[in-house]
Amino acid sequence: RVTSRDGWDILVGENSLANDYLTTRVASPNDLWFHVRAAKGAHVVVRTNNRPQSVPPGTIRQAAELAVAGSNAKHSSLAPVDYTLRKFVRKPRGSAPGLVTYRNEKTLDVTPAK
């Protein structure tokens, strides 16, 4: 758990089981969900208290940076991070822990911290 510079709660999964639990059990439908595109890594959730439109751009950027820091893309020069509302994230039946599909995403390009 991290508090953003703007005061919003950001939750980060540390492994596939934690990602699974965070996404399927902890996150609310209107929370923002983040993951690095096409890479293994952390699921990140911004708790929105049913006000996703109120999350400031700085918090969105910070959550995306945390997603990159917890992924295989942390050493690349640029990492695309997808984010969407949790209600658009689905876990396919019988899939491995942490594996999800999602839709209605936006993408933010993040330069990983060196």
C-alpha positions as CSV (number, residue, x, y, z in Angstrom):
1,R,0.0,0.0,0.0
2,V,1.3,3.4,-1.0
3,T,-0.3,6.8,-0.6
4,S,0.1,8.9,-3.7
5,R,1.5,12.4,-3.5
6,D,-2.2,13.6,-3.9
7,G,-3.4,11.5,-1.0
8,W,-5.0,8.5,-2.9
9,D,-4.5,4.9,-1.8
10,I,-2.5,2.8,-4.3
11,L,-2.3,-1.0,-3.8
12,V,0.4,-3.1,-5.5
13,G,0.4,-6.9,-6.0
14,E,3.8,-8.4,-5.3
15,N,3.4,-11.8,-7.0
16,S,0.8,-13.7,-9.0
17,L,-1.2,-14.8,-6.0
18,A,-1.3,-11.3,-4.6
19,N,-2.2,-9.9,-8.0
20,D,-5.1,-12.4,-8.2
21,Y,-6.3,-11.5,-4.7
22,L,-6.0,-7.8,-5.2
23,T,-7.8,-7.8,-8.5
24,T,-10.6,-10.3,-7.8
25,R,-11.2,-9.7,-4.0
26,V,-9.9,-6.3,-2.9
27,A,-10.5,-3.9,-5.8
28,S,-14.0,-2.4,-6.2
29,P,-15.6,-2.2,-9.7
30,N,-14.9,1.6,-10.0
31,D,-11.3,1.4,-8.8
32,L,-8.6,2.1,-11.5
33,W,-6.6,-1.0,-12.4
34,F,-3.1,-0.8,-14.0
35,H,-0.7,-3.4,-15.7
36,V,2.2,-3.1,-18.0
37,R,1.2,-4.2,-21.5
38,A,2.6,-7.6,-22.7
39,A,4.8,-8.1,-19.7
40,K,4.7,-10.1,-16.5
41,G,4.3,-7.9,-13.4
42,A,2.4,-6.3,-10.7
43,H,-1.3,-5.4,-10.8
44,V,-1.8,-1.9,-9.4
45,V,-5.1,-0.5,-8.1
46,V,-6.0,3.0,-7.2
47,R,-8.9,3.1,-4.7
48,T,-11.3,5.7,-6.1
49,N,-14.3,5.5,-3.6
50,N,-16.6,5.4,-6.6
51,R,-15.1,8.6,-8.0
52,P,-12.7,7.4,-10.8
53,Q,-13.1,10.7,-12.7
54,S,-11.7,12.6,-9.6
55,V,-8.3,10.8,-9.6
56,P,-5.7,13.4,-10.4
57,P,-3.3,12.8,-13.4
58,G,-0.3,12.8,-10.9
59,T,-1.8,9.8,-9.1
60,I,-2.5,8.0,-12.4
61,R,1.1,8.6,-13.4
62,Q,2.4,7.4,-10.0
63,A,0.4,4.2,-10.2
64,A,1.6,3.5,-13.8
65,E,5.2,4.0,-12.5
66,L,4.6,1.5,-9.7
67,A,3.3,-1.0,-12.3
68,V,6.5,-0.6,-14.3
69,A,8.7,-0.9,-11.2
70,G,7.0,-4.2,-10.4
71,S,7.3,-5.7,-13.9
72,N,9.7,-7.3,-16.3
73,A,9.7,-4.0,-18.3
74,K,11.5,-2.1,-15.5
75,H,14.8,-2.2,-17.5
76,S,13.4,-1.1,-20.8
77,S,13.6,2.4,-22.2
78,L,9.8,2.9,-22.4
79,A,7.0,0.8,-21.0
80,P,3.3,1.0,-22.1
81,V,1.0,0.8,-19.1
82,D,-2.7,0.0,-19.7
83,Y,-5.3,1.1,-17.2
84,T,-9.0,0.7,-16.9
85,L,-11.8,0.4,-14.4
86,R,-11.7,-2.8,-12.4
87,K,-15.1,-3.8,-13.7
88,F,-13.6,-4.2,-17.2
89,V,-11.0,-6.7,-15.9
90,R,-11.9,-10.5,-16.0
91,K,-10.2,-13.6,-14.9
92,P,-10.8,-16.4,-17.3
93,R,-12.2,-19.5,-15.7
94,G,-9.4,-22.0,-14.8
95,S,-6.6,-19.6,-15.7
96,A,-3.3,-19.3,-13.8
97,P,-3.1,-17.0,-10.8
98,G,-2.7,-13.4,-11.9
99,L,-3.8,-14.0,-15.5
100,V,-6.6,-11.6,-16.6
101,T,-8.1,-10.1,-19.7
102,Y,-9.3,-6.5,-19.9
103,R,-11.0,-4.0,-22.2
104,N,-11.8,-0.3,-22.4
105,E,-8.2,0.5,-21.5
106,K,-6.2,3.7,-21.9
107,T,-2.4,3.5,-22.3
108,L,0.2,5.6,-20.7
109,D,3.9,5.4,-21.8
110,V,6.2,5.4,-18.8
111,T,10.0,5.8,-18.8
112,P,11.2,3.5,-16.0
113,A,13.2,5.0,-13.2
114,K,16.9,4.1,-13.4
